[in-house]
């Protein structure tokens, strides 16, 4: 896929930031709130936006949202431990997974399935980094051991990865629809315009 125009890039960047703000406060969602889209947005950011500075801004935005949620909205700080710093490599696995696939993205079934496969792998690696760091380095478990870690990873991993993949699947479908609509419109323009 060719890089986006500056206007499209900034518009998508703003839309992704707005979606992160709208969903990050309520990590698991409920009847009134969508589940956290952050993991998906980091992958999609790498896929569509690609710029390193945008990755840095998204990291800063995620941290700022968490800080505001804890300080002003009464959200628990249970997950904020020394392991919180591992969100940087966890989100990098997503962003740079998307970035690595960006040049191969086309509106074909094979390409879209490839993007979904890279997203699944990136989301799984990201979850393993963040969850593993929290379990082993977070200080919340008195005597951590492998069996307990695997049980907890199996308990939470599918939820996080499934949520991430749902957002990414919707984004890829929207991508395919928009590509088709824009492609049709440009093919139906009268010659000379």
N, C-alpha and C positions, 0 to 999 in steps of 0.2 A: 504494500500500500504506500502510495506517495505521502510525504508529510503534508499535514493540513496547512491551509493558508493561515496567515497570521490572525485574521479575523475569526476563522473557525477554531483555531487553536485556543485563543483567549476565551471565546464563548464556551467551548467545551470545558476548559479549565475552570471557569466560573460555575458552570453547571455541576461539575464533579465536586467542587468545594461546597456548594450549597447542599448537595446530597449528603456529603459527609457531615456537615453541620446538622442537618435534619435528622440523621439516623444514629449518630454516634452516642448521643446521650442515653439511649435506651438499647443497650447492646443486644438483647435478645428479642426485643420488640414485644408488643402486646396488642390488644385489640385496637389501640389507637395509634401505635407507632410501628414503623417498619423496622426490621432487624438491621443491625449495624452493617453498612455497606462498605466500610473502610477497606477491608481486604480486597474486595472486588475493585474498588476505585483505584487502589494502588496498581493492580494488574492492568486495568483499563487505561490508567494514566501512562504506564509504560508502553502500552500498545498504541495509543493514539497521540499522546502529548510528547513523550520521549525525552524531554529536556531535563537535565540534571537539576537545574534551579527549581523546576516545578516539583520534582521529587522532594527537594529540601523544604519547599513551602508546604507541601502536604504533610510532611513529618511535623513541622512546626504547628500547623493547624490541628493535627491530631492531638499533640501534647497540650495545646491551648484549650481545646475542647474538653479534654480530660480534666485539666486543672480547674476550669470554670465549673464543670459538673461536680467536682468534689468540693470546691471552695464555696460555691454559691447555690448549687441545686441539691445538695444533700446526698449525692451519690457516694456510695461506700468507696473508701480508698484501699480496700482489701488487696486488690491486684497491683497496687503501686508499691513495689519493693525494689531492691537493687536489680532484679531481673527485668524491670521495666525498660532499661536501656537496650535490651535485646529486641525490642520492637523495631529498632533501626535495621538490623540485618533481616528480621522477619519480613518487614515491608519492602526491603531492598530485593528479597527473593521474588516478590510479586512484581514490583516495578520493572526490574531488569529481565525477568522472565517474559513479560509482555514486550519489552523493548527488543529483546532478541528475536521475537517472532514477528514484530511489526512489518518488516520488509517482505515477509511471506504471506501476509494477510491479503486474501482475495475474496471475492464473493462467490466462491465455489463450495460445494459440500465438503470436499477434501480439505480445503484451506480452513473453513470454519471448524471442522472437527479437529484439525491440527491445533487451532487456537484454543479450543476447549480442552484438548489434551495437555497442552502447555500450561493452561490455567489450572487444571486439576493438579498437575505436578507442582507448580509454583505454590498453590494454596496449601498443599500437603506439607511441603518443605517449610513454608512460612509458619504453619500451625506447629510443626515439630519444634522449630526454633523457639517460638514464643512460649508455648506450653512447657517444653522441656526446661527452658531457662526459669520459668516461674516455679516449676516443681522442684528442680534441683538446687536452684540458687535463691529462691524467694524467701526462704526462712519460714514458711508457713507450715511445714510438715516436720515434726520432731525427728523422725527417723525415716527419711525417704528410702525407698527400695524399688527395684525394677518392677516387681509384680504390681505394686500399688500404682506406680507411674503408668504402666501399660493399661491398667484398668481405667484410670482417669483419662488418659489420652483417648481410649476407645469410647469413653462416655461423652467427651466434649468434641473430639476431632470431627466426627461426621456432621455434627450440627454446624460448626464453623465452616467446614469445607462445602457442605451442601448449600448453606446460605450464600457463600461466595459464588459458587457455581450457578445458582439461580439468577443472581444479578448479572453475571457475565453472559449467561445464555440469553437473557432478555436483551442485553446490549448488542450481542452478535446478531440477533434476529432484527433488531431495529437497524443495525448497520446494513444488513442485507436488504431490508425493505427500502431504506433511504437510497441505497445504491441503485436499486431497481427503478425507483421513482425518478431520481435525478437522471439516470441513464435513459429512461424512456422520454423524459422531457427534453433532454438535449438532442435525442434522435428525432424528435418531432418538430424541432424548430425549423422554420423555413430557411432555405439556403441564403447566405449573405448576412445573417444576423449574428 
